[in-house]
Amino acid sequence: MKILSLILTILVLQSGHIYDHSPLIVTLEKYIDYDKLKPDESPNSWLILTAVHILTAAPLTFDSFKHQITSKHVLATSSYQFKVN
């Protein structure tokens, strides 16, 4: 168990987070047409994503009618950053 803890600590210190999100970003970019989610682009496409700001615990809302949605917005709704102080 101590080895696993050491490995996780090294990963966190090297990258700032435990999980590598790059495979998920590649998949999102492959299957989501973000151009269809541009504000004022398509009245038939509307996406609202919610997340929580990890420093303030304030709710965040990403609305495709107001913001250009990207893979970073999708990641914000599904994951968290683990920081070591």
Backbone hydrogen bonds, N-H to C=O, Kabsch-Sander energy under -0.5 kcal/mol:
donor,donor_aa,acceptor,acceptor_aa,energy
5,S,1,M,-2.1
6,L,2,K,-2.2
7,I,3,I,-2.7
8,L,4,L,-2.6
9,T,5,S,-2.1
10,I,6,L,-2.4
11,L,7,I,-2.4
12,V,8,L,-2.5
13,L,9,T,-2.6
14,Q,10,I,-2.1
15,S,11,L,-2.2
16,G,12,V,-2.9
21,H,19,Y,-0.7
25,I,21,H,-2.4
26,V,22,S,-2.3
27,T,23,P,-2.0
28,L,24,L,-2.8
29,E,25,I,-2.7
30,K,26,V,-1.6
31,Y,27,T,-2.0
32,I,28,L,-2.3
33,D,31,Y,-0.5
34,Y,32,I,-1.2
36,K,33,D,-1.3
37,L,34,Y,-1.1
38,K,35,D,-1.2
41,E,38,K,-1.9
42,S,38,K,-0.7
45,S,42,S,-1.5
46,W,44,N,-0.5
49,L,62,F,-2.8
51,A,60,L,-2.2
53,H,58,A,-3.0
57,A,53,H,-2.5
60,L,51,A,-3.0
62,F,49,L,-3.2
63,D,61,T,-0.6
64,S,47,L,-2.8
64,S,62,F,-0.5
66,K,63,D,-2.0
67,H,63,D,-3.2
69,I,37,L,-0.6
69,I,67,H,-0.8
73,H,70,T,-0.6
74,V,70,T,-1.5
75,L,71,S,-2.6
76,A,72,K,-2.0
77,T,73,H,-1.0
77,T,74,V,-0.7
78,S,74,V,-0.5
78,S,75,L,-1.2
79,S,75,L,-1.2
83,K,81,Q,-0.7
85,N,83,K,-0.5
